[in-house]
Amino acid sequence: MFGLGTWELLILLALGLLLFGRRLPEVGRSLGKGIVEFKKGIRGIEDEVEQGTRAAPSRPATTLPPAGDTAPPPPRVEQPTIAGQDVRVSRSDSVN
């Protein structure tokens, strides 16, 4: 267990008792309350997920319109030209 032997664990346990001896019941109680609150939170989230999956109506699969009802293609936009040259303006071009 984490590379610690029996003697090392006993020494750590003794140090823990010396440091937290009088407060050990209080520390245990607060640790237990924290675990209980964590479990309640997890249960609440699980319940919300279950209710969400039950309440969500199943949507029918989207169907494509028949081939004859397709929309026309969007209009083609031509690039502006001056005497056969492309005219492109970038943001770095200054306007005087």
C-alpha positions as CSV (number, residue, x, y, z in Angstrom):
1,M,0.0,0.0,0.0
2,F,1.9,3.1,-1.3
3,G,5.2,1.4,-0.5
4,L,4.7,1.9,3.2
5,G,5.5,-1.0,5.6
6,T,3.8,-1.8,8.8
7,W,6.1,0.3,11.0
8,E,5.7,3.3,8.8
9,L,1.9,3.1,9.1
10,L,2.1,2.7,12.8
11,I,4.3,5.7,13.2
12,L,2.0,7.8,11.0
13,L,-1.0,6.6,13.0
14,A,0.7,7.6,16.3
15,L,1.6,11.0,14.9
16,G,-2.1,11.4,13.8
17,L,-3.3,10.5,17.2
18,L,-0.9,13.0,18.8
19,L,-1.9,15.8,16.5
20,F,-5.7,15.2,16.3
21,G,-6.2,13.2,19.6
22,R,-8.7,15.5,21.2
23,R,-10.3,16.6,17.9
24,L,-10.4,13.2,16.3
25,P,-14.1,12.6,17.0
26,E,-14.9,16.1,15.5
27,V,-12.7,15.4,12.5
28,G,-14.4,12.1,11.9
29,R,-17.9,13.6,12.2
30,S,-17.1,16.4,9.8
31,L,-15.6,13.9,7.4
32,G,-18.7,11.7,7.6
33,K,-21.0,14.6,7.0
34,G,-19.0,15.6,4.0
35,I,-19.2,12.1,2.5
36,V,-23.0,12.0,3.2
37,E,-23.5,15.4,1.5
38,F,-21.4,14.2,-1.5
39,K,-23.6,11.1,-1.9
40,K,-26.7,13.2,-1.7
41,G,-25.4,15.4,-4.4
42,I,-24.6,12.5,-6.6
43,R,-28.0,11.0,-6.0
44,G,-29.7,14.3,-6.9
45,I,-27.8,14.5,-10.2
46,E,-28.6,10.9,-11.0
47,D,-32.3,11.6,-10.4
48,E,-32.3,14.7,-12.6
49,V,-30.6,12.7,-15.4
50,E,-33.2,9.9,-15.1
51,Q,-36.1,12.4,-15.1
52,G,-34.6,14.1,-18.1
53,T,-34.3,10.9,-20.1
54,R,-37.8,9.9,-19.2
55,A,-39.4,13.2,-19.9
56,A,-37.6,13.9,-23.2
57,P,-40.0,12.9,-26.0
58,S,-38.4,10.8,-28.7
59,R,-38.2,12.9,-31.8
60,P,-39.0,11.3,-35.1
61,A,-36.1,11.0,-37.5
62,T,-35.8,14.0,-39.8
63,T,-36.7,13.2,-43.3
64,L,-35.4,14.9,-46.4
65,P,-37.9,16.5,-48.8
66,P,-38.6,14.6,-52.0
67,A,-36.1,15.1,-54.8
68,G,-38.6,17.3,-56.8
69,D,-39.1,19.8,-53.9
70,T,-35.5,21.0,-53.7
71,A,-34.8,24.7,-53.3
72,P,-32.9,26.5,-56.0
73,P,-29.2,27.1,-55.5
74,P,-28.1,30.4,-54.0
75,P,-27.2,33.2,-56.4
76,R,-23.6,33.3,-57.5
77,V,-21.7,36.5,-56.5
78,E,-19.1,37.8,-59.0
79,Q,-16.0,39.4,-57.7
80,P,-15.7,43.1,-58.7
81,T,-13.1,43.8,-61.5
82,I,-11.6,46.9,-63.0
83,A,-10.5,46.5,-66.6
84,G,-10.1,42.7,-66.2
85,Q,-8.1,42.9,-62.9
86,D,-9.4,41.6,-59.5
87,V,-10.2,44.3,-57.0
88,R,-9.8,43.0,-53.5
89,V,-9.7,45.2,-50.4
90,S,-8.2,44.0,-47.2
91,R,-8.6,45.5,-43.7
92,S,-5.0,46.8,-43.8
93,D,-5.7,49.0,-46.9
94,S,-6.1,52.7,-45.9
95,V,-8.9,54.7,-47.3
96,N,-8.1,58.4,-48.1
